[in-house]
Amino acid sequence: MRQRETIPCASAAGRLAKGPAAGLGAANAIARESLADGAKLNELVEALADARGLVRHRAANALKKMQREDPVVLEPFTKQILDAAAKEQDLRARWNLVEVLGHLPLKGRNRALALELLFEAMRDESAILRANAMQSLADQAILDPKLLPRMLPIVRAALEDPGAAMRARARRLLRSLQRLPSQR
């Protein structure tokens, strides 16, 4: 399959705003371009502050995809991503930002803020947000086993969640977390 050429536009935010609200618009193309071009990555991170929720959602989605491709690519933008996650009200953008937080290399105050945001997301009424937050907390606990005593009760409680997706994710996470060397 041939990749389509991308047509330049004024900004990442402008490109992300185009297209039907139900889709991701140019998010995938912008993610690919931003992996290769630091200036485009800067624009993409700046789009997290756009006034339009659709743009912020698509920007967060693109960042999540970039992070999957290159786990350290977002490290220089940790502060901006944390600030955006703390302020974000759009649920779809929050779903994606919570996933990004789980894979950021965090230390000190940034780590404390990220964990606070993730624990807060665990209390949200959105089952998708709770499941993503639980996954991100588990990912952080894998990086820092000192989090396990705080994380395991949350995962065990999620086994009783009314949402089937939460229960299924909790079962998978519990098996993974119990296999960690610190749990043997």
C-alpha atoms as one frame of an Amber mdcrd trajectory, in Angstrom:
protein
   0.000   0.000   0.000   1.393   3.379  -1.010   1.515   6.161   1.557  -0.246
   9.302   0.491   1.713  12.489   0.290   0.765  14.965   2.955  -0.299  18.429
   1.965   1.228  21.087   4.193  -1.164  23.234   6.187  -0.712  26.265   8.385
  -0.372  24.370  11.645  -0.865  21.043  13.337  -3.895  22.459  15.148  -5.414
  23.642  11.869  -4.945  20.233  10.295  -6.301  18.454  13.376  -9.445  20.600
  13.300 -10.406  19.391   9.814 -12.649  16.454   9.069 -15.671  14.850  10.693
 -15.785  15.049  14.473 -16.250  11.280  14.739 -12.847  10.523  13.198  -9.243
  11.272  13.986  -8.679  13.574  11.031  -4.993  14.024  10.298  -3.835  12.673
  13.686  -2.119   9.596  12.245  -0.311  11.552   9.527   0.754  14.247  11.988
   2.051  11.591  14.389   4.220  10.096  11.624   5.483  13.509  10.537   6.212
  14.601  14.107   8.353  11.542  14.758  10.691  12.767  12.022  10.510  16.522
  12.607  11.039  18.190  15.980   9.357  21.435  14.866   6.200  19.514  13.987
   6.360  17.739  17.345   6.510  21.142  19.065   3.398  22.223  17.136   1.625
  19.020  18.077   2.348  19.482  21.776   1.200  23.104  21.500  -2.102  21.824
  20.042  -2.852  20.340  23.488  -3.625  23.923  24.566  -5.996  24.638  21.655
  -9.426  26.009  22.576 -11.145  23.259  20.586 -11.679  19.942  22.367 -11.570
  18.068  19.061  -8.076  19.400  18.341  -6.854  18.522  21.838  -8.320  15.012
  21.516  -6.649  14.413  18.171  -3.342  15.881  19.383  -3.383  13.615  22.446
  -4.192  10.638  20.225  -1.269  11.460  17.933   1.079  11.795  20.926  -0.065
   8.427  22.244   0.701   6.810  18.886   4.099   8.464  18.705   4.945   7.251
  22.182   4.073   3.682  21.189   6.475   3.988  18.261   9.266   5.681  20.232
   8.752   5.520  24.031  11.166   8.367  24.874  10.127  10.822  22.154   7.837
  12.760  24.509  10.248  13.000  27.442  11.291  16.610  26.634   7.598  17.584
  26.721   6.745  16.002  30.064   5.871  19.304  31.753   3.590  20.467  28.920
   1.844  17.081  28.782   1.321  17.052  32.552  -0.052  20.611  32.451  -2.422
  19.659  29.634  -3.559  16.504  31.444  -4.227  18.478  34.634  -6.401  21.024
  32.810  -8.115  18.792  30.249 -11.910  18.566  30.355 -12.570  16.810  27.027
 -13.131  13.152  27.880 -11.631  11.763  24.676  -8.474  13.819  25.141  -8.283
  12.643  28.765  -8.509   8.983  27.644  -5.400   9.470  25.516  -3.455  11.680
  27.913  -3.945   9.182  30.737  -2.380   6.511  28.534   0.549   8.802  27.714
   1.136   9.456  31.438   1.592   5.745  32.050   4.616   5.611  29.768   6.364
   8.892  30.486   9.686   8.546  32.315   8.755  10.498  35.436  10.696  11.697
  38.455  10.112  13.896  41.472   7.290  16.411  41.282   6.341  15.350  37.756
   5.894  11.788  38.950   3.846  12.897  41.954   1.575  15.017  39.758   1.124
  12.248  37.190   0.232   9.727  39.888  -2.218  12.179  41.433  -3.884  12.684
  38.037  -4.059   8.934  37.446  -5.538   8.202  40.879  -8.037  11.003  40.304
  -9.003   9.469  36.939  -9.696   6.195  38.746 -12.639   7.952  40.431 -14.170
   9.184  37.159 -17.537   7.903  35.979 -16.112   7.002  32.554 -15.230   3.299
  32.527 -12.809   3.852  29.644 -10.964   6.572  31.548 -10.834   4.401  34.679
  -9.530   1.410  32.688  -6.866   3.535  30.986  -5.852   5.079  34.316  -5.631
   1.668  35.960  -3.436   0.432  33.114  -1.198   3.502  33.374  -0.885   3.111
  37.130   0.063  -0.532  36.633   2.637   0.508  34.015   4.126   2.969  36.503
   4.084   0.288  39.237   6.052  -2.017  36.960   8.668   0.745  36.633   8.575
   1.437  40.376   7.593  -1.577  42.500   7.150   0.705  45.547   3.786   1.592
  43.996   2.565  -2.004  44.090   1.159  -1.933  47.645  -0.988   1.034  46.650
  -1.868  -0.376  43.232  -2.834  -3.974  44.019  -5.895  -3.087  46.165  -7.166
  -0.853  43.358  -6.834  -3.639  40.819  -8.490  -6.126  43.180 -11.386  -3.707
  43.782 -11.787  -3.308  40.011 -12.565  -7.039  39.825 -15.977  -6.043  41.251
 -16.515  -3.053  38.947 -19.906  -2.977  37.189 -18.153  -2.555  33.834 -17.118
  -5.778  32.102 -14.138  -4.049  30.461 -12.842  -2.898  33.845 -13.179  -6.388
  35.316 -11.388  -7.954  32.333  -8.567  -5.398  32.465  -8.271  -5.895  36.227
  -7.903  -9.664  35.798  -5.127  -9.220  33.220  -3.336  -6.602  35.301  -3.567
  -8.632  38.481  -1.921 -11.599  36.760   0.876  -9.352  35.412   1.473  -7.530
  38.673   1.543 -10.742  40.709   4.291 -12.084  38.422   6.633  -9.240  39.288
   9.726 -10.287  41.243   8.697  -8.115  44.197   5.451 -10.114  44.517   7.030
 -13.560  44.701
